[in-house]
Amino acid sequence: IRARLTADGELMQRVLASEGYYDAVVDTRIDRGEREEGQESQGQDGQRRSITAVIDVKPGKRYTLADIIINAAPTVPPTLIADNFPLAIGEPIVAQRIQGAEAAIALKLPQEGYPFAKVGQRDILLDGATGDGVYTLPVDIGKRSRFGGIETTGDLAFDAEHVEVLARFKRGELYDSRMVDDLRQALVATGLFATVAAEPQATGESAGDDTEYVTMLVTQQAGPPRTLAASAGYGTGEGIRLEGSWTHRNLFPPEGALTFRGVLGTQEQGIGATLRRSNAGRRDRTMELVTEVTRSNYDAFNAITGRVGVRVSYDSTPIWQKKFTYAYGAELIATREDDYDFTRGGRSYDFYTILGLTGQVGMDRTNSLLDPTKGFRITSLIQPEGSLAGSFSPYARLRTDVSGYYPVTDSIVVAGRVRVGSILGAAREKLAPSRRFYAGGGGS
């Protein structure tokens, strides 16, 4: 008990000091009560004595900041450190506040062009007579810098040129550690690395206006590029579904992936291959070539379909949410499908050969891609298509999706979604059943 009480007293001393009570006196003692009669236990006599643990605290005066001295070279702007240093003269010397202020400086300087800034060891001079403390902090701001080139080393998944595609900064822009963090996240998101790091390296090359270029050194350690995946499930609306895929994520560097997939289920069976290049010449732009053969068995129609399609898209990601997105492409479809013939009163099969284009634009004004609480999104799709059987018969599929989010309270958000679609230029019976719009069910 005495050892535990001593430890508690030392802890109390540290807690008081962290709140500015540097002259606190903490005494501990054990007060023993009178003996009490009791039953014999474990060979002892039957008398027991109560014990009271006492921690006596005299906090003394609380020290406050009488002066704050930051020893640092001039910055641009001149008040950069002062504006981002939250301590003020007259406030108590609280350890958590001081550590937080120093962390704020260490974070802000690299965001404003000082990649090599270092916060030194603080010194606090206490005056026991007045309760004042003089706080001194040395800060080595380093050289103000701008982004220069990109170099890469290690076991490479792709070269420095592709790293430049992922970077959202350009040569000559003021260094910002947030852009470096963004690049690091984009590298990790490729899924091609076991480990990857991005760090600034001084070059000594002048960039004018008293700044220097820094080279971003990306150290790569390529990870296993192949993925084998499988899933199985059962749904009351779709029955059994088994799906498997094999992917090589970097078969055609940089980021050229090849995927083979197969589906075996109650309503759908098929095989397909996809050639996909991510970040194709621009970050978050994807080029995709798909070929697949599927057999579908739905309440609305049965179909055996072969499809070849190409698509280019520019999308939002959790790392970088875009205000505007787009996609365009083309596809060639050959399909044999059954449909209900109202004139004959039964179902019959027809063969369709369809050539189509795709265009899509999106606007996102929400505050979060994955967890929106306010704003709206609009996506519009247009698909000009035509049947190649006999004379060319063009038509257009149009669809618009609108969703909105409104925060009623801090914990309640009202959300709504509307989808409107139309097919222009062709009667329903002239369309392949798989190219029609359907409403109702789980997708309504």
C-alpha positions in Angstrom: 0.0 0.0 0.0 2.8 2.4 0.8 4.4 1.9 -2.6 1.1 2.5 -4.4 0.5 5.6 -2.3 4.0 7.0 -3.1 3.4 6.4 -6.8 0.0 8.2 -6.6 1.7 11.1 -4.9 4.3 11.4 -7.7 1.6 11.2 -10.3 -0.3 14.1 -8.5 2.9 16.1 -8.5 3.3 15.6 -12.3 -0.3 16.5 -13.0 -0.1 19.7 -11.0 3.1 20.7 -12.8 1.5 20.1 -16.2 -1.2 22.6 -15.2 1.3 25.3 -14.1 1.6 24.5 -10.4 5.4 24.1 -10.2 5.7 24.8 -6.5 3.1 22.3 -5.4 3.8 20.2 -2.3 2.4 16.7 -2.2 2.7 14.7 1.1 1.5 11.2 1.6 0.9 9.2 4.7 -0.9 6.3 6.1 -3.2 6.7 9.2 -3.9 3.6 11.2 -7.1 3.2 13.1 -7.7 1.3 16.3 -7.6 -2.4 16.4 -10.8 -4.3 15.9 -11.7 -7.8 17.0 -12.2 -10.3 14.1 -11.9 -13.9 13.2 -8.6 -15.5 12.9 -7.4 -15.7 9.3 -4.2 -17.1 7.7 -2.4 -17.6 11.0 -2.8 -14.0 12.2 -4.3 -13.0 15.5 -7.9 -12.1 15.4 -7.3 -8.3 15.7 -7.4 -6.1 12.6 -6.7 -2.4 12.1 -8.3 -0.1 9.5 -5.9 1.9 7.3 -6.6 5.4 5.7 -4.3 6.5 2.8 -3.9 10.3 2.8 -2.6 12.6 0.0 -2.1 16.1 1.3 -1.8 18.7 -1.6 -0.7 22.3 -1.4 -0.8 23.5 -5.0 0.9 26.9 -4.4 0.8 29.6 -7.0 0.0 28.9 -10.6 2.7 30.2 -13.0 1.7 32.2 -16.1 3.4 33.3 -19.2 5.1 36.7 -18.7 6.9 36.7 -22.1 7.0 34.6 -25.2 10.2 34.6 -27.3 10.4 32.8 -30.6 14.0 32.7 -31.9 13.5 32.2 -35.6 14.7 33.8 -38.9 12.3 36.1 -40.7 9.5 34.3 -42.5 7.3 35.1 -45.5 4.8 36.5 -44.5 6.5 38.1 -41.5 3.8 37.1 -39.1 3.6 33.5 -40.2 4.7 32.0 -36.9 2.9 34.6 -34.7 -0.4 34.1 -36.5 -0.3 30.3 -36.0 1.1 30.2 -32.4 -1.9 30.1 -30.1 -0.2 30.9 -26.8 -0.7 34.4 -25.3 1.0 36.3 -22.6 -0.9 36.0 -19.3 -2.3 32.6 -19.7 -1.3 29.7 -17.4 1.7 27.5 -18.3 -0.2 24.4 -19.3 1.9 21.6 -20.8 -0.8 20.4 -23.2 -1.3 23.9 -24.6 2.4 24.4 -25.0 2.9 21.1 -26.8 -0.1 21.8 -29.0 1.3 25.3 -29.9 4.6 23.8 -30.9 2.9 21.1 -32.9 0.9 23.8 -34.7 4.1 25.5 -35.8 5.8 22.3 -36.9 2.7 21.6 -39.0 2.1 25.0 -40.5 5.6 25.9 -41.6 5.9 22.9 -44.1 2.5 23.9 -45.4 3.7 27.4 -46.2 7.0 26.6 -48.1 9.4 25.5 -45.3 9.8 21.8 -45.8 12.9 21.5 -43.5 11.6 23.5 -40.5 12.5 22.1 -37.1 11.1 23.1 -33.7 13.9 23.1 -31.1 13.8 22.4 -27.4 11.8 24.9 -25.4 13.1 26.7 -22.3 10.8 28.1 -19.6 12.5 30.4 -17.0 10.4 30.5 -13.8 10.4 33.4 -11.3 9.3 31.9 -7.9 8.8 35.3 -6.4 6.3 36.6 -9.0 4.9 33.4 -10.5 6.0 34.5 -14.0 7.5 32.3 -16.7 9.5 33.4 -19.7 9.0 31.0 -22.6 11.7 30.7 -25.2 11.4 28.5 -28.3 14.1 28.1 -31.0 12.8 27.4 -34.5 15.0 26.6 -37.5 12.8 27.5 -40.4 15.2 26.2 -43.1 15.2 27.5 -46.6 11.9 28.6 -48.2 11.4 26.2 -51.1 9.4 25.4 -54.2 8.6 22.1 -55.8 11.2 21.0 -58.4 11.5 17.6 -60.0 10.6 14.1 -58.9 13.0 11.2 -58.5 12.3 7.7 -57.6 14.3 4.8 -56.2 13.9 1.3 -54.9 12.0 -1.6 -56.3 9.9 0.3 -58.9 6.3 -0.3 -59.8 6.5 2.6 -62.2 8.8 5.5 -63.1 9.1 9.1 -62.0 7.2 10.3 -65.0 4.1 8.5 -63.8 4.6 9.8 -60.3 4.4 13.3 -61.8 0.9 12.3 -63.2 -0.2 11.5 -59.7 1.1 14.7 -58.2 -1.2 17.7 -57.9 1.6 20.2 -57.7 3.7 21.6 -60.5 7.3 22.7 -60.7 7.7 26.2 -59.3 4.8 26.1 -57.0 5.5 26.9 -53.3 6.1 23.8 -51.3 3.1 22.5 -49.4 3.3 19.4 -47.2 -0.5 18.8 -47.8 0.2 18.2 -51.5 3.0 15.8 -50.5 0.5 13.9 -48.2 -1.9 13.8 -51.1 0.7 12.3 -53.4 1.6 9.7 -50.8 -2.1 8.7 -50.4 -2.5 8.5 -54.2 0.6 6.2 -54.4 -0.8 4.0 -51.7 -4.2 3.9 -53.5 -2.7 2.3 -56.6 -2.4 -0.9 -54.6 1.0 -1.6 -56.2 3.3 -1.1 -53.2 4.3 -3.0 -50.1 5.8 0.3 -48.8 6.2 3.7 -50.4 7.5 7.0 -49.1 7.8 10.6 -50.5 10.2 13.0 -48.9 11.7 16.4 -50.0 15.4 16.6 -50.8 17.3 19.9 -50.9 19.0 20.7 -54.2 20.6 24.1 -53.6 19.2 25.3 -56.9 17.8 28.8 -56.7 14.2 29.4 -57.8 14.4 33.1 -57.4 12.7 35.3 -54.8 15.0 33.9 -52.2 13.6 30.3 -52.6 15.2 27.1 -53.7 13.9 24.1 -55.6 13.4 20.8 -53.7 13.3 17.4 -55.3 10.6 15.0 -54.2 12.3 11.6 -53.7 9.8 8.7 -53.9 11.1 5.4 -52.4 9.2 2.5 -53.8 8.9 -1.1 -52.7 6.7 -2.9 -55.2 4.2 -5.4 -53.7 2.6 -8.5 -55.2 0.8 -7.3 -58.3 -1.7 -10.3 -58.6 -5.0 -10.7 -56.9 -7.2 -13.8 -56.8 -10.7 -13.1 -55.5 -13.9 -15.2 -55.0 -17.3 -14.6 -53.5 -20.4 -16.5 -53.0 -23.9 -15.4 -52.0 -27.6 -16.1 -52.0 -30.4 -13.6 -52.4 -34.1 -14.2 -52.3 -34.5 -12.1 -55.4 -31.5 -13.4 -57.4 -30.8 -16.8 -56.1 -27.3 -18.3 -55.9 -24.4 -16.3 -57.2 -20.7 -17.4 -57.4 -18.1 -15.0 -58.7 -14.3 -15.3 -59.1 -11.6 -13.1 -60.7 -7.9 -13.0 -61.3 -6.2 -9.6 -61.7 -2.7 -8.5 -62.5 -2.7 -4.8 -61.5 0.5 -3.8 -63.3 0.8 -6.1 -66.3 1.3 -3.2 -68.7 3.1 -0.5 -66.7 2.2 2.0 -65.6 -0.9 0.8 -63.9 -2.1 -1.3 -66.8 -4.3 -4.0 -65.2 -5.7 -7.1 -66.8 -8.7 -8.9 -65.1 -10.4 -12.1 -66.0 -13.7 -12.8 -64.2 -16.4 -15.4 -64.2 -19.9 -15.5 -62.8 -22.1 -18.5 -62.2 -25.5 -17.9 -60.7 -29.2 -18.6 -60.9 -29.9 -15.5 -63.0 -26.5 -14.8 -64.7 -23.6 -16.8 -66.0 -20.7 -15.2 -67.9 -17.0 -14.7 -68.5 -15.2 -11.6 -69.3 -11.9 -9.8 -69.6 -11.0 -6.2 -68.8 -7.9 -4.2 -69.7 -7.8 -1.1 -67.5 -5.3 1.7 -67.3 -5.7 3.9 -64.2 -4.4 7.5 -64.0 -4.0 7.4 -67.8 -2.1 10.6 -68.6 -4.0 12.4 -65.9 -4.7 11.6 -62.3 -8.1 9.8 -61.8 -8.6 9.4 -65.5 -9.3 5.8 -66.4 -9.2 4.0 -69.8 -11.0 0.7 -70.0 -11.5 -2.0 -72.6 -14.0 -4.7 -71.8 -15.0 -7.9 -73.6 -17.6 -10.3 -72.1 -20.1 -12.9 -72.9 -23.1 -13.4 -70.5 -26.3 -15.4 -70.3 -29.1 -13.7 -68.4 -32.3 -15.1 -67.1 -34.6 -12.4 -65.7 -38.3 -12.1 -65.3 -38.3 -9.4 -68.0 -36.2 -11.3 -70.6 -33.7 -14.0 -71.3 -30.6 -13.1 -73.2 -27.3 -14.4 -74.5 -25.1 -11.4 -75.1 -21.6 -10.6 -76.4 -20.2 -7.2 -75.7 -17.1 -5.2 -76.5 -16.8 -1.7 -75.0 -14.3 1.1 -74.5 -14.7 3.8 -71.9 -12.8 6.8 -70.6 -13.8 8.3 -67.3 -12.6 11.1 -64.9 -14.0 10.3 -61.5 -14.0 11.5 -57.9 -12.2 9.5 -55.3 -12.2 9.7 -51.4 -8.8 11.3 -51.7 -9.8 14.0 -54.2 -13.5 14.9 -54.6 -14.1 16.6 -57.9 -16.8 19.2 -58.6 -17.1 18.0 -62.2 -16.7 14.5 -63.6 -17.2 13.0 -67.0 -17.2 9.7 -69.0 -17.4 8.8 -72.6 -17.1 5.6 -74.7 -18.5 3.3 -77.2 -19.7 -0.3 -77.3 -20.7 -3.0 -79.8 -23.3 -5.5 -78.6 -24.5 -8.7 -80.2 -27.4 -10.3 -78.3 -30.1 -12.9 -78.7 -33.1 -12.1 -76.5 -36.6 -13.2 -76.0 -39.5 -10.8 -75.7 -43.3 -11.0 -75.4 -45.0 -10.5 -78.8 -48.4 -9.0 -78.2 -49.6 -9.7 -81.7 -48.9 -13.5 -81.4 -49.6 -13.7 -77.7 -46.3 -15.4 -76.8 -42.6 -15.0 -76.3 -40.2 -15.1 -79.2 -36.4 -14.7 -79.7 -34.8 -12.0 -81.8 -31.2 -11.2 -82.6 -29.9 -7.6 -82.2 -26.7 -6.0 -83.2 -26.3 -2.6 -81.5 -23.6 0.1 -81.9 -23.7 2.8 -79.2 -21.9 5.8 -77.8 -21.9 6.9 -74.2 -21.6 10.4 -72.7 -21.9 11.3 -69.0 -21.3 14.4 -67.0 -21.6 14.9 -63.3 -21.7 17.8 -60.9 -21.0 17.4 -57.2 -21.7 20.1 -54.7 -21.8 18.0 -51.5 -19.4 18.4 -48.6 -18.2 14.8 -48.6 -18.0 12.1 -51.2 -18.7 9.2 -48.7 -20.6 10.9 -45.9 -22.5 14.0 -47.4 -24.5 16.1 -45.0 -25.3 19.0 -47.3 -25.3 19.9 -50.9 -26.5 18.1 -54.1 -25.3 15.9 -56.9 -26.5 15.7 -60.5 -25.4 13.1 -63.1 -26.7 13.1 -66.7 -26.2 10.2 -69.1 -26.8 10.2 -72.8 -26.4 7.1 -75.0 -27.0 7.5 -78.7 -27.4 4.0 -80.1 -28.6 2.2 -83.2 -29.5 -1.2 -84.4 -27.3 -2.5 -87.3 -29.8 -5.2 -88.3 -31.2 -4.2 -91.7 -31.3 -0.4 -92.0 -29.7 1.6 -89.3 -32.3 2.6 -86.7 -31.0 5.3 -84.3 -32.4 6.2 -80.9 -31.1 7.8 -77.7 -31.3 6.7 -74.0 -31.4 9.7 -71.6 -31.2 9.5 -67.9 -30.6 12.1 -65.1 -30.0 11.4 -61.4 -30.4 14.1 -58.7 -29.7 13.6 -55.0 -29.8 16.2 -52.3 -28.8 16.4 -48.6 -30.0 18.9 -46.0 -28.8 19.0 -42.3 -31.9 19.4 -40.1 -29.7 19.1 -36.9 -26.2 18.2 -36.1 -27.2 14.5 -36.1 -30.1 14.3 -38.6 -29.7 14.7 -42.3 -32.7 14.6 -44.7 -31.7 13.0 -48.1 -33.6 12.5 -51.3 -33.0 11.0 -54.7 -34.8 11.4 -58.0 -34.1 9.5 -61.3 -35.7 10.4 -64.6 -35.1 8.5 -67.8 -36.5 8.4 -71.3 -35.7 6.6 -74.6 -36.2 8.8 -77.7 -36.5 7.8 -81.3 -37.8 4.2 -81.0 -40.9 2.4 -79.9 -40.6 -0.1 -77.0 -41.1 -3.1 -79.2 -38.3 -2.0 -81.5 -35.8 -2.0 -78.6 -33.8 -5.0 -77.4 -35.3 -5.9 -73.9 -31.9 -5.4 -72.3 -31.7 -1.8 -73.5 -35.0 -0.7 -72.0 -35.5 1.1 -68.7 -37.1 -0.8 -65.9 -38.7 0.5 -62.7 -39.7 -1.1 -59.5 -38.1 -3.7 -57.3 -34.9 -3.1 -55.4 -33.6 -0.5 -57.8 -36.7 1.7 -57.7 
